[in-house]
Amino acid sequence: MIAIGVISLLIPAVFTFSPRATLQWWMETGLLIGFAMALTRMQIPRAEFSKWFVFSLIPHALLALWQFFVQAVVGIKWFGIAAQDPLARGVSVIAAAGHRILRAYGGLPHPNILGGWLAIALPSLTTSFPLRAGREKWLWLAITFLFTSALVLTFSRAAWIAAAIGIMFVLIKDRRGYAAVLSTIAVAVALTGFIARVPLFARADLTERLETKSFNERAFAWRQGWEIFREHPLVGIGYGSTILGLSEKDPWKKHDASLGSPVPPHNVPQLVLIELGLLGLLGIVILYGYSSTHLLIYSPFISSLFILSIFDHYPWSLWSGKALVMTVYLLTFLL
């Protein structure tokens, strides 16, 4: 059965629309698999991995706060950070009170991606929270406050939901000793929400122009994605080839030029069907069935990742998203 699952995942690569995109997808995935194997062979404890995962996000969270208050992302080529000006087209902003308010990027390609990483980090912080009083407890509370504030400033609704779901699953498993964490999160949300109340209210207004445009882009990509799947239902169009498939159909200019360039459907299950077809989906189901399926119910990290995957595409399509998926795997399965 495992062999059948692996073969089912490899066959779509043979029928890919873009060998280059498929090769890049597998090179990135191979690097992450090698990373996971190295940590496993070195017997790195889950608590140790979780700690360094949290520490690695502190610079991004600090940068996110600074970006929001100065309303600019300064480009740093050595760290792969592109400059972002809220007045420029294509930059992720919230339109509120006649202004374009920049969403926090941190050091990542998009605010939604930063939000996704923080949404996984907050349950990780909660599960590893020291119950005994001491310096480490106060440090953990300070990091919790920082991450919560940065998460609010990403204005990523999917990340907000994912973080809440993850923390809820942590509390279901063990309700003891988390009053301090929950109080810190509540204070951070209240304080940051008050400071950023104008863009927060605008983000909730689905009739606002930018919100309507975003919704139309996603809805149209969803429809076009299903058209591509119906044309290639068995083996899909190949790993990483969704953008090429949408571009060749060229539906965007015919539909509405204001929608801009094609974007992948913001839904990982649909992307899997588009790129791997039913055969690839069968392979994923088989292989996942041989890992502990019950963890989908009990793991706060997998539950949060599932929410992110329903509302966005980066866990499948981008390096930063695939790295997050591997991080969730290690947080769940490391001994």
N, C-alpha and C positions, 0 to 999 in steps of 0.2 A: 504493500500500500504506500509506503514511503517512496519507493522507486516510482510508482505511478504518479504521486504528487509532484515529485521533482521533474519528471518528464513533461507533465502537463504545464509546468511553469516555463520550461525551456522551449517548447514548440512555438509559442507566439513570437519568440525572438527570431525564428527562421523566416516568418512571414511579415516582418516589420516593414513599415513604410519608410523608415529612416534608420538604416544600419548605424549611422553615426550617433543618433540620439539613444538608440538601444545600447550601444557599446558604452556610452557615457553613463547611462543608468546603471548598468551592471558593474562598471568600474567603481562607481560610488558605493553601491551596495556591497561589493566585495571588500572594499576598504573597511566598511563598518562591521562586516562579519568577522574580518580579521582582528579588528579592535576588540570585539566581544570575545573571541576565542582567546586572545592574549590575556585579557583580564580573568577569564575563567581558568586558564592554565596556571596563572600566577596565584590563583585562589584569593583574589581580592575580596574582602568581606563586603556585603551589601552596605553596611553602615559606613564603611570607609568611602565607598564609591558615592554614596548619597551625600556625604559631607563635602567632598570635592566638587560634586555637581552643583551644590548650593553655592559654594564659594566662587565658582567660576562665573556665576550670574551676577555677583555683586557689582562688578564694574558696569555691566549692561544696565542694571537698575539705577545706579547713580547717574549714568549718562542719560538715561531716559528722563529723570527728573530735571537735569540741567537743560536738556533739549526743550522740554515743555516750557520752562520759565524764560529761556532766551529766545524761544521760537525759531530755532535753526538747528540743523544738523551739519556740523563741520566735517568736511571730507578729510579722511586720513587714509591715504592709499596703503600705508604699511599695515593697517589693520583691516583693509578691505571695506572701509566705510565710505559710502558715496555721500556727497554733499546734498542736502535737501533744503530747498527754499519754499516756504508755504505759498509764496506768490507764483511759483512756477507750476506749469501744467504737469499732471502726472504724479505730483507729490500727494501723499495721503494726508488729508486735512478734514476738519469739521467746519462747515460754514455756519457761523453763528454771529448774530448782531452785526451783520455787515462785514465780518472779518473772516479770513481763512486761518483757522487755528490748527497748528501742526500737531499731529499725533506723535507720541513718543516712539522712536525707532530703537533706541539703545544702539548696539553695534550690529544689528541684524537687518536683513533686507526690507522688512515690512513690519509695521506695528502689530499686525495679526500674528506674525511669527514670534515676536518678542512676547506677546500675550500668551501664546501657546507654551513657550518655555516656562514662563512664570506660573502658568496654570498647573504645570506638573511640579514645579519647585515648591509651591505652597503645601500640597499634601505631603511631599517629601520632608519639608520642615516640620510638619505636624507629627508625622510618624516617628521622627528622630528627636523630638523635643525632650530635653532633660527634665525630669520631674522634680529632681532635687534642686534646692536653691543654690545659687552660686554664680560665678562670672559667666559660665557657659550658658546658663539659662537666660541671663540678661542679653547676652550676645545674640542668642536665637530669637528673642523677642524683638530686638532691634532689626535683625534681618527680616523677620516676618513683617514688621511695619514698613520697611523699605520696599520689599517685594510687592506688598499689597498696594502701596501708593503708586508704584510704577505700573502695576497691572491696570489700575483705574485709568491712568493717563495714556495707555495704549488705545483706549476706547474700543476694544475688541469685545463685542458682545458674546461671541462664541467662547472666548477665553474666560470671560467672567463666569459663564455657565459651567464650563469645564472645571474651573477652580472650585466652584461651589459644590459640584457633584463629587469631586475628589475628596474634599474635606468632609463632606457628609458621609462618605464611605469609611473614612478613617474613624469618625465618631461612632458609626454603627459597630465597628469591630471592638473599639475600646473607648469608653466615655470618660475614663478617669484622667484627671490632671490636665485637661485641655482648656480649662476656663481662662487661663492667662492668654493662651494663643487666640482663642475666639474673641476675647476682649480687645486684644491688640489689633486684630483684623478689623473689628467693628470700628474702633477709634480711627484707624488709618483710612477706612472707607469713608467715614463721616467727614474727617478733616479734608482729605483730598477731594472728595465730592463737593464739599462747600467751596473750596478754592476753584474747582473746575466746573462749577454748577452750570455756567452758561453753555459751554460745549456739550455737557452731559445732557441737558434738556434738548439741545439741538439734535443730538445723536438719537434721542428717543422719538423725534418727529420724523416719521417715515414719509411725510409729504414734502419734506425739504428737497431742493433740487438735486444736490449731490447724493442724498440717500436714495432718491427715486432712480437716479442714473445707475447707482450701484446695484439696486434691485433689478433693474431692467437688464443690465449686463449679465448678471448671474442667471436670471430666468432664461435669457436667450441662449447662453452657453449650455444650460441644462437641456433645452430643446434640441439644439444642434448635436449635442453629445448623444442623445438617444437616436437621432437619425444615423449617425456614424455607426453606432452599435447595431442597429437593424441591418445595415449594409454588410457588416462583418461580425456576425454574432458568434461564430465558433472560435476563432483564434484572435480576434481583434485586429488592431492595426500596429501592434508592437509597442514595447516599452518606450516611454518618453516621446511618443509620436503624436500625441493629441493635438498640439499646436499645429503641426504640419497638416494633419487631417482637416482641421478647421480652416486653415489658410487655403488649402486646395479647393475646398468647397466655396470659399470666398463669399460667405453669406453676409458678412458684416456691412460691406459697402452697399449691397443691395437692400439691406434692412434699414440701417441707420448709421450714417457716417460718423455721427457724434459719439457712437459707442467706442470708437477707437479700434485698436488691434484686438485680435482674438485672444481670449483668456480661457484657460481650462475650466471645465465645470467645477464649481466649488463643492465637490462631494467625492471622497475617495472611493466608495463602492462603485459609483458610476464610472470613475476613471479606470478602475480595475476592469470593468466590463468592456469599456471602449478599447483599452490597450491589450488586454489578455483574452477577452471573450469568455464564453462559458467554460472552455477547457481550462484556462488559467485560473478562473474562479474555483473550479473543482480542485485544482492543485492546492490552492490556498486553504480551502476547507479541509482537505485531507491532512495537510501538514499541521494546521492549527489544531485539528482534532487529536493529534498525537502529542501535542503539548497540553498542559493542564487547562482544559476548556473552562473548568469551574473558576479559574482565575478571572475570567471576564466578569463574573458576578461579584467577586470579593476584592479584586485589586483596585485601589483608588486610582492608580496610575493608568491602567488599561481603560477604566471607565472614563477618565478625563480625556484620554487620547481618542476614544470612540466619539465623544462629543465634538472634539476638534476635527475629526475626519468627516463627520457628517456635514459640517458647515464650511469646510475649506479644502483646498487641494494640496497644500504644501507638504503634508506628511507623506505624500506619495511622489510629488513632482519635483521638489527642490531638495538640494543637499542639506540645508539647515533643517528641513522637515524630516528627512530620513534619519538624520543624526538624532533628532528628538525621539523618533520611533525606537531606535536602538537603545537610547537612554532609558526609555520606558521598559524595554525588554530586560535590560540589566537590573533596573530597580526592582523588577518583579521576580526574576529568576536567579539572580546571584545568590549564593548560599550565605 
